[in-house]
Amino acid sequence: MTCEIVTNKATNDYREVKLASSTVTLRKPKTKVTEENFRQLQLLDLLKDIDFYSEKDTEEQFKRIMAYMHAYRMHFSNLEEYLPYYPDKVYKNMYKVGLLNGVLA
């Protein structure tokens, strides 16, 4: 099991650290993480690798992501300014999960 932490304090793009019997990966953020943007960046990080991390089907992914966005009053427009920092795969996954048009692909 690996834990990944994205922090403004990271000095390298990527570094693995052993803590007891666990491996922790420290990463530099794609843009500065603030109180105002950390939830958007977390969501985009999830969407980047959702096919790798999630065992749920697409419909369940959509429900959970929409519930998260609703709970924090987040809209697609809140994500747009950070999209240039992410690979095109995020767009594909957003479409697949149904976030671009509100329905499942």
Secondary structure by P-SEA (a helix, b strand, c coil): cbbbbbcccccccbbbbbcccbbbbbbbcccccccccaaaaaaaaaaacccccccccaaaaaaaaaaaaaaacccccccccccccccaaaaaaaaaacccccccc
